[in-house]
Amino acid sequence: MPEDVATDRDITVSDVWDYLAHDEWDVALDLLQELGDGWTAPAGSPVLIPR
């Protein structure tokens, strides 16, 4: 879920990064799978990857 439209209950890319930073790869993978199943970007939307 893009952070600009996410609520406190939504999963965002920042949540995934937080788990990766703490070496919780299995949780991060589960979240990424949920992100892939639950939200689709509109056609032509740019992909933003936080640094």
All heavy atoms as a GROMACS GRO file, in nm:
protein
  399
    1MET      N    1   0.086  -0.117   0.000
    1MET     CA    2   0.000   0.000   0.000
    1MET      C    3   0.091   0.123   0.000
    1MET      O    4   0.180   0.133   0.082
    1MET     CB    5  -0.088  -0.005   0.124
    1MET     CG    6  -0.175   0.115   0.146
    1MET     SD    7  -0.313   0.135   0.035
    1MET     CE    8  -0.406  -0.014   0.059
    2PRO      N    9   0.068   0.216  -0.092
    2PRO     CA   10   0.146   0.339  -0.091
    2PRO      C   11   0.126   0.415   0.040
    2PRO      O   12   0.015   0.423   0.092
    2PRO     CB   13   0.090   0.419  -0.209
    2PRO     CG   14   0.025   0.318  -0.296
    2PRO     CD   15  -0.024   0.210  -0.204
    3GLU      N   16   0.234   0.470   0.091
    3GLU     CA   17   0.227   0.535   0.222
    3GLU      C   18   0.136   0.657   0.224
    3GLU      O   19   0.078   0.688   0.327
    3GLU     CB   20   0.367   0.570   0.268
    3GLU     CG   21   0.449   0.444   0.285
    3GLU     CD   22   0.560   0.456   0.383
    3GLU    OE1   23   0.560   0.549   0.463
    3GLU    OE2   24   0.647   0.368   0.379
    4ASP      N   25   0.122   0.724   0.110
    4ASP     CA   26   0.038   0.844   0.109
    4ASP      C   27  -0.111   0.814   0.118
    4ASP      O   28  -0.190   0.902   0.148
    4ASP     CB   29   0.069   0.932  -0.012
    4ASP     CG   30   0.049   0.862  -0.144
    4ASP    OD1   31   0.055   0.737  -0.148
    4ASP    OD2   32   0.027   0.931  -0.245
    5VAL      N   33  -0.150   0.689   0.095
    5VAL     CA   34  -0.291   0.651   0.107
    5VAL      C   35  -0.314   0.544   0.214
    5VAL      O   36  -0.426   0.503   0.237
    5VAL     CB   37  -0.350   0.602  -0.028
    5VAL    CG1   38  -0.351   0.713  -0.130
    5VAL    CG2   39  -0.275   0.480  -0.079
    6ALA      N   40  -0.206   0.501   0.280
    6ALA     CA   41  -0.216   0.395   0.380
    6ALA      C   42  -0.272   0.448   0.512
    6ALA      O   43  -0.249   0.562   0.549
    6ALA     CB   44  -0.078   0.335   0.405
    7THR      N   45  -0.346   0.361   0.578
    7THR     CA   46  -0.392   0.391   0.714
    7THR      C   47  -0.298   0.320   0.811
    7THR      O   48  -0.207   0.247   0.769
    7THR     CB   49  -0.536   0.341   0.736
    7THR    OG1   50  -0.538   0.198   0.730
    7THR    CG2   51  -0.632   0.398   0.632
    8ASP      N   52  -0.319   0.336   0.938
    8ASP     CA   53  -0.235   0.271   1.038
    8ASP      C   54  -0.245   0.119   1.033
    8ASP      O   55  -0.155   0.049   1.079
    8ASP     CB   56  -0.273   0.318   1.179
    8ASP     CG   57  -0.234   0.463   1.204
    8ASP    OD1   58  -0.146   0.513   1.132
    8ASP    OD2   59  -0.292   0.524   1.294
    9ARG      N   60  -0.352   0.068   0.975
    9ARG     CA   61  -0.373  -0.077   0.971
    9ARG      C   62  -0.320  -0.141   0.843
    9ARG      O   63  -0.320  -0.262   0.830
    9ARG     CB   64  -0.522  -0.108   0.986
    9ARG     CG   65  -0.576  -0.059   1.121
    9ARG     CD   66  -0.720  -0.090   1.135
    9ARG     NE   67  -0.736  -0.235   1.139
    9ARG     CZ   68  -0.851  -0.297   1.132
    9ARG    NH1   69  -0.961  -0.228   1.122
    9ARG    NH2   70  -0.856  -0.427   1.137
   10ASP      N   71  -0.274  -0.060   0.746
   10ASP     CA   72  -0.224  -0.112   0.619
   10ASP      C   73  -0.076  -0.146   0.628
   10ASP      O   74  -0.002  -0.092   0.709
   10ASP     CB   75  -0.245  -0.009   0.508
   10ASP     CG   76  -0.391   0.012   0.475
   10ASP    OD1   77  -0.467  -0.088   0.474
   10ASP    OD2   78  -0.431   0.126   0.451
   11ILE      N   79  -0.033  -0.235   0.541
   11ILE     CA   80   0.107  -0.273   0.530
   11ILE      C   81   0.170  -0.186   0.422
   11ILE      O   82   0.115  -0.172   0.313
   11ILE     CB   83   0.121  -0.421   0.491
   11ILE    CG1   84   0.056  -0.511   0.596
   11ILE    CG2   85   0.267  -0.458   0.471
   11ILE    CD1   86   0.038  -0.654   0.548
   12THR      N   87   0.285  -0.128   0.454
   12THR     CA   88   0.355  -0.044   0.357
   12THR      C   89   0.494  -0.101   0.330
   12THR      O   90   0.542  -0.189   0.401
   12THR     CB   91   0.369   0.100   0.408
   12THR    OG1   92   0.454   0.099   0.524
   12THR    CG2   93   0.234   0.161   0.442
   13VAL      N   94   0.559  -0.046   0.229
   13VAL     CA   95   0.695  -0.089   0.197
   13VAL      C   96   0.788  -0.057   0.314
   13VAL      O   97   0.881  -0.134   0.343
   13VAL     CB   98   0.743  -0.020   0.068
   13VAL    CG1   99   0.890  -0.049   0.041
   13VAL    CG2  100   0.658  -0.066  -0.050
   14SER      N  101   0.763   0.051   0.385
   14SER     CA  102   0.845   0.084   0.502
   14SER      C  103   0.837  -0.024   0.609
   14SER      O  104   0.936  -0.053   0.676
   14SER     CB  105   0.802   0.218   0.562
   14SER     OG  106   0.833   0.322   0.475
   15ASP      N  107   0.720  -0.083   0.624
   15ASP     CA  108   0.705  -0.194   0.720
   15ASP      C  109   0.797  -0.310   0.680
   15ASP      O  110   0.864  -0.369   0.765
   15ASP     CB  111   0.561  -0.242   0.726
   15ASP     CG  112   0.465  -0.138   0.778
   15ASP    OD1  113   0.504  -0.059   0.867
   15ASP    OD2  114   0.350  -0.134   0.728
   16VAL      N  115   0.799  -0.340   0.552
   16VAL     CA  116   0.883  -0.450   0.503
   16VAL      C  117   1.030  -0.417   0.528
   16VAL      O  118   1.106  -0.500   0.576
   16VAL     CB  119   0.856  -0.477   0.354
   16VAL    CG1  120   0.953  -0.580   0.299
   16VAL    CG2  121   0.712  -0.522   0.332
   17TRP      N  122   1.071  -0.294   0.496
   17TRP     CA  123   1.210  -0.253   0.519
   17TRP      C  124   1.248  -0.264   0.666
   17TRP      O  125   1.360  -0.302   0.700
   17TRP     CB  126   1.234  -0.111   0.469
   17TRP     CG  127   1.255  -0.103   0.320
   17TRP    CD1  128   1.172  -0.046   0.230
   17TRP    CD2  129   1.365  -0.155   0.245
   17TRP    NE1  130   1.222  -0.060   0.104
   17TRP    CE2  131   1.341  -0.125   0.110
   17TRP    CE3  132   1.481  -0.223   0.280
   17TRP    CZ2  133   1.430  -0.162   0.009
   17TRP    CZ3  134   1.569  -0.260   0.179
   17TRP    CH2  135   1.543  -0.229   0.046
   18ASP      N  136   1.157  -0.230   0.756
   18ASP     CA  137   1.184  -0.241   0.899
   18ASP      C  138   1.215  -0.386   0.938
   18ASP      O  139   1.309  -0.412   1.014
   18ASP     CB  140   1.066  -0.190   0.982
   18ASP     CG  141   1.053  -0.040   0.980
   18ASP    OD1  142   1.152   0.030   0.948
   18ASP    OD2  143   0.943   0.009   1.010
   19TYR      N  144   1.137  -0.479   0.885
   19TYR     CA  145   1.163  -0.620   0.916
   19TYR      C  146   1.295  -0.666   0.854
   19TYR      O  147   1.371  -0.741   0.917
   19TYR     CB  148   1.047  -0.708   0.869
   19TYR     CG  149   0.928  -0.699   0.960
   19TYR    CD1  150   0.812  -0.635   0.920
   19TYR    CD2  151   0.932  -0.754   1.087
   19TYR    CE1  152   0.702  -0.626   1.005
   19TYR    CE2  153   0.823  -0.746   1.173
   19TYR     CZ  154   0.709  -0.681   1.130
   19TYR     OH  155   0.602  -0.673   1.215
   20LEU      N  156   1.325  -0.620   0.733
   20LEU     CA  157   1.452  -0.658   0.671
   20LEU      C  158   1.570  -0.602   0.750
   20LEU      O  159   1.672  -0.670   0.766
   20LEU     CB  160   1.457  -0.608   0.526
   20LEU     CG  161   1.364  -0.679   0.429
   20LEU    CD1  162   1.368  -0.609   0.293
   20LEU    CD2  163   1.399  -0.826   0.416
   21ALA      N  164   1.558  -0.480   0.800
   21ALA     CA  165   1.665  -0.418   0.878
   21ALA      C  166   1.693  -0.495   1.007
   21ALA      O  167   1.805  -0.490   1.058
   21ALA     CB  168   1.629  -0.273   0.911
   22HIS      N  169   1.593  -0.566   1.056
   22HIS     CA  170   1.609  -0.645   1.178
   22HIS      C  171   1.628  -0.794   1.148
   22HIS      O  172   1.608  -0.879   1.235
   22HIS     CB  173   1.489  -0.624   1.271
   22HIS     CG  174   1.483  -0.485   1.325
   22HIS    ND1  175   1.404  -0.387   1.268
   22HIS    CD2  176   1.549  -0.427   1.427
   22HIS    CE1  177   1.422  -0.275   1.335
   22HIS    NE2  178   1.509  -0.295   1.432
   23ASP      N  179   1.666  -0.824   1.023
   23ASP     CA  180   1.692  -0.962   0.978
   23ASP      C  181   1.574  -1.057   1.001
   23ASP      O  182   1.593  -1.175   1.030
   23ASP     CB  183   1.818  -1.019   1.045
   23ASP     CG  184   1.945  -0.952   0.993
   23ASP    OD1  185   1.947  -0.919   0.873
   23ASP    OD2  186   2.039  -0.935   1.071
   24GLU      N  187   1.455  -1.005   0.987
   24GLU     CA  188   1.336  -1.089   0.996
   24GLU      C  189   1.283  -1.112   0.855
   24GLU      O  190   1.178  -1.064   0.815
   24GLU     CB  191   1.232  -1.022   1.086
   24GLU     CG  192   1.281  -1.008   1.229
   24GLU     CD  193   1.176  -0.956   1.323
   24GLU    OE1  194   1.060  -0.998   1.310
   24GLU    OE2  195   1.211  -0.872   1.408
   25TRP      N  196   1.362  -1.188   0.779
   25TRP     CA  197   1.334  -1.210   0.638
   25TRP      C  198   1.204  -1.285   0.614
   25TRP      O  199   1.132  -1.257   0.518
   25TRP     CB  200   1.451  -1.287   0.574
   25TRP     CG  201   1.576  -1.208   0.576
   25TRP    CD1  202   1.669  -1.205   0.676
   25TRP    CD2  203   1.620  -1.115   0.479
   25TRP    NE1  204   1.770  -1.117   0.645
   25TRP    CE2  205   1.742  -1.061   0.524
   25TRP    CE3  206   1.569  -1.074   0.356
   25TRP    CZ2  207   1.813  -0.967   0.450
   25TRP    CZ3  208   1.641  -0.980   0.284
   25TRP    CH2  209   1.760  -0.928   0.331
   26ASP      N  210   1.173  -1.380   0.700
   26ASP     CA  211   1.051  -1.458   0.681
   26ASP      C  212   0.926  -1.370   0.696
   26ASP      O  213   0.831  -1.382   0.618
   26ASP     CB  214   1.045  -1.578   0.775
   26ASP     CG  215   1.065  -1.541   0.922
   26ASP    OD1  216   1.128  -1.437   0.951
   26ASP    OD2  217   1.016  -1.616   1.008
   27VAL      N  218   0.928  -1.279   0.792
   27VAL     CA  219   0.815  -1.188   0.811
   27VAL      C  220   0.806  -1.092   0.692
   27VAL      O  221   0.698  -1.067   0.638
   27VAL     CB  222   0.827  -1.109   0.943
   27VAL    CG1  223   0.714  -1.008   0.957
   27VAL    CG2  224   0.830  -1.204   1.061
   28ALA      N  225   0.922  -1.041   0.646
   28ALA     CA  226   0.924  -0.950   0.532
   28ALA      C  227   0.868  -1.018   0.408
   28ALA      O  228   0.789  -0.958   0.333
   28ALA     CB  229   1.066  -0.900   0.507
   29LEU      N  230   0.905  -1.143   0.385
   29LEU     CA  231   0.854  -1.216   0.269
   29LEU      C  232   0.702  -1.234   0.278
   29LEU      O  233   0.632  -1.215   0.179
   29LEU     CB  234   0.923  -1.352   0.258
   29LEU     CG  235   0.876  -1.440   0.143
   29LEU    CD1  236   0.897  -1.370   0.009
   29LEU    CD2  237   0.946  -1.574   0.147
   30ASP      N  238   0.653  -1.268   0.395
   30ASP     CA  239   0.508  -1.283   0.412
   30ASP      C  240   0.436  -1.151   0.382
   30ASP      O  241   0.332  -1.150   0.316
   30ASP     CB  242   0.475  -1.328   0.554
   30ASP     CG  243   0.512  -1.472   0.581
   30ASP    OD1  244   0.533  -1.549   0.483
   30ASP    OD2  245   0.523  -1.509   0.699
   31LEU      N  246   0.492  -1.039   0.429
   31LEU     CA  247   0.431  -0.909   0.404
   31LEU      C  248   0.432  -0.875   0.256
   31LEU      O  249   0.334  -0.823   0.201
   31LEU     CB  250   0.501  -0.800   0.484
   31LEU     CG  251   0.482  -0.803   0.634
   31LEU    CD1  252   0.565  -0.694   0.701
   31LEU    CD2  253   0.336  -0.788   0.671
   32LEU      N  254   0.544  -0.906   0.188
   32LEU     CA  255   0.551  -0.879   0.045
   32LEU      C  256   0.448  -0.961  -0.032
   32LEU      O  257   0.387  -0.912  -0.127
   32LEU     CB  258   0.692  -0.909  -0.008
   32LEU     CG  259   0.798  -0.808   0.029
   32LEU    CD1  260   0.936  -0.859  -0.011
   32LEU    CD2  261   0.770  -0.673  -0.035
   33GLN      N  262   0.428  -1.084   0.010
   33GLN     CA  263   0.326  -1.166  -0.055
   33GLN      C  264   0.188  -1.107  -0.033
   33GLN      O  265   0.105  -1.104  -0.125
   33GLN     CB  266   0.334  -1.309  -0.005
   33GLN     CG  267   0.457  -1.380  -0.053
   33GLN     CD  268   0.475  -1.517   0.008
   33GLN    OE1  269   0.435  -1.544   0.121
   33GLN    NE2  270   0.539  -1.605  -0.066
   34GLU      N  271   0.161  -1.057   0.087
   34GLU     CA  272   0.032  -0.993   0.114
   34GLU      C  273   0.016  -0.865   0.031
   34GLU      O  274  -0.092  -0.838  -0.020
   34GLU     CB  275   0.019  -0.960   0.262
   34GLU     CG  276  -0.005  -1.080   0.349
   34GLU     CD  277  -0.022  -1.043   0.495
   34GLU    OE1  278  -0.080  -0.935   0.522
   34GLU    OE2  279   0.022  -1.120   0.581
   35LEU      N  280   0.124  -0.789   0.019
   35LEU     CA  281   0.118  -0.667  -0.062
   35LEU      C  282   0.085  -0.701  -0.207
   35LEU      O  283   0.007  -0.633  -0.271
   35LEU     CB  284   0.251  -0.592  -0.056
   35LEU     CG  285   0.279  -0.510   0.067
   35LEU    CD1  286   0.423  -0.458   0.064
   35LEU    CD2  287   0.182  -0.394   0.080
   36GLY      N  288   0.147  -0.806  -0.257
   36GLY     CA  289   0.124  -0.845  -0.395
   36GLY      C  290  -0.017  -0.893  -0.420
   36GLY      O  291  -0.072  -0.876  -0.529
   37ASP      N  292  -0.080  -0.951  -0.318
   37ASP     CA  293  -0.215  -1.003  -0.333
   37ASP      C  294  -0.324  -0.898  -0.312
   37ASP      O  295  -0.434  -0.910  -0.363
   37ASP     CB  296  -0.241  -1.116  -0.233
   37ASP     CG  297  -0.158  -1.240  -0.264
   37ASP    OD1  298  -0.114  -1.255  -0.380
   37ASP    OD2  299  -0.137  -1.321  -0.172
   38GLY      N  300  -0.291  -0.792  -0.236
   38GLY     CA  301  -0.397  -0.703  -0.191
   38GLY      C  302  -0.411  -0.571  -0.262
   38GLY      O  303  -0.513  -0.506  -0.250
   39TRP      N  304  -0.311  -0.527  -0.338
   39TRP     CA  305  -0.320  -0.395  -0.398
   39TRP      C  306  -0.249  -0.397  -0.532
   39TRP      O  307  -0.142  -0.454  -0.546
   39TRP     CB  308  -0.254  -0.291  -0.307
   39TRP     CG  309  -0.269  -0.151  -0.358
   39TRP    CD1  310  -0.377  -0.070  -0.342
   39TRP    CD2  311  -0.174  -0.076  -0.432
   39TRP    NE1  312  -0.354   0.051  -0.403
   39TRP    CE2  313  -0.231   0.050  -0.458
   39TRP    CE3  314  -0.047  -0.104  -0.480
   39TRP    CZ2  315  -0.165   0.149  -0.530
   39TRP    CZ3  316   0.019  -0.006  -0.551
   39TRP    CH2  317  -0.040   0.118  -0.575
   40THR      N  318  -0.308  -0.337  -0.630
   40THR     CA  319  -0.249  -0.327  -0.763
   40THR      C  320  -0.238  -0.180  -0.800
   40THR      O  321  -0.336  -0.106  -0.789
   40THR     CB  322  -0.336  -0.401  -0.866
   40THR    OG1  323  -0.352  -0.536  -0.824
   40THR    CG2  324  -0.272  -0.397  -1.002
   41ALA      N  325  -0.121  -0.141  -0.844
   41ALA     CA  326  -0.099  -0.003  -0.886
   41ALA      C  327  -0.176   0.024  -1.015
   41ALA      O  328  -0.187  -0.064  -1.101
   41ALA     CB  329   0.049   0.023  -0.908
   42PRO      N  330  -0.231   0.144  -1.028
   42PRO     CA  331  -0.296   0.179  -1.153
   42PRO      C  332  -0.196   0.173  -1.269
   42PRO      O  333  -0.077   0.198  -1.249
   42PRO     CB  334  -0.344   0.323  -1.129
   42PRO     CG  335  -0.342   0.342  -0.982
   42PRO     CD  336  -0.237   0.249  -0.929
   43ALA      N  337  -0.244   0.142  -1.387
   43ALA     CA  338  -0.158   0.134  -1.504
   43ALA      C  339  -0.083   0.265  -1.524
   43ALA      O  340  -0.142   0.373  -1.510
   43ALA     CB  341  -0.241   0.101  -1.627
   44GLY      N  342   0.045   0.255  -1.552
   44GLY     CA  343   0.126   0.374  -1.576
   44GLY      C  344   0.181   0.439  -1.451
   44GLY      O  345   0.251   0.540  -1.460
   45SER      N  346   0.154   0.382  -1.334
   45SER     CA  347   0.207   0.439  -1.210
   45SER      C  348   0.355   0.408  -1.198
   45SER      O  349   0.398   0.297  -1.226
   45SER     CB  350   0.136   0.379  -1.088
   45SER     OG  351   0.002   0.416  -1.087
   46PRO      N  352   0.435   0.506  -1.154
   46PRO     CA  353   0.579   0.478  -1.136
   46PRO      C  354   0.599   0.391  -1.013
   46PRO      O  355   0.522   0.395  -0.918
   46PRO     CB  356   0.638   0.617  -1.113
   46PRO     CG  357   0.526   0.698  -1.061
   46PRO     CD  358   0.400   0.642  -1.124
   47VAL      N  359   0.705   0.313  -1.016
   47VAL     CA  360   0.741   0.229  -0.903
   47VAL      C  361   0.841   0.307  -0.820
   47VAL      O  362   0.944   0.350  -0.870
   47VAL     CB  363   0.802   0.096  -0.950
   47VAL    CG1  364   0.852   0.015  -0.832
   47VAL    CG2  365   0.702   0.018  -1.032
   48LEU      N  366   0.809   0.328  -0.692
   48LEU     CA  367   0.898   0.402  -0.603
   48LEU      C  368   0.958   0.309  -0.501
   48LEU      O  369   0.887   0.239  -0.431
   48LEU     CB  370   0.821   0.514  -0.532
   48LEU     CG  371   0.752   0.614  -0.623
   48LEU    CD1  372   0.670   0.712  -0.539
   48LEU    CD2  373   0.852   0.689  -0.707
   49ILE      N  374   1.090   0.306  -0.494
   49ILE     CA  375   1.160   0.220  -0.400
   49ILE      C  376   1.233   0.311  -0.302
   49ILE      O  377   1.321   0.388  -0.343
   49ILE     CB  378   1.259   0.126  -0.471
   49ILE    CG1  379   1.182   0.040  -0.571
   49ILE    CG2  380   1.336   0.042  -0.371
   49ILE    CD1  381   1.269  -0.046  -0.659
   50PRO      N  382   1.199   0.304  -0.172
   50PRO     CA  383   1.267   0.390  -0.074
   50PRO      C  384   1.412   0.350  -0.056
   50PRO      O  385   1.449   0.235  -0.074
   50PRO     CB  386   1.187   0.368   0.055
   50PRO     CG  387   1.124   0.235   0.036
   50PRO     CD  388   1.102   0.216  -0.112
   51ARG      N  389   1.493   0.446  -0.023
   51ARG     CA  390   1.636   0.418   0.000
   51ARG      C  391   1.666   0.432   0.144
   51ARG      O  392   1.610   0.496   0.218
   51ARG     CB  393   1.722   0.515  -0.077
   51ARG     CG  394   1.708   0.491  -0.224
   51ARG     CD  395   1.797   0.583  -0.299
   51ARG     NE  396   1.785   0.547  -0.439
   51ARG     CZ  397   1.880   0.564  -0.524
   51ARG    NH1  398   1.993   0.616  -0.487
   51ARG    NH2  399   1.864   0.531  -0.649
   0.00000   0.00000   0.00000
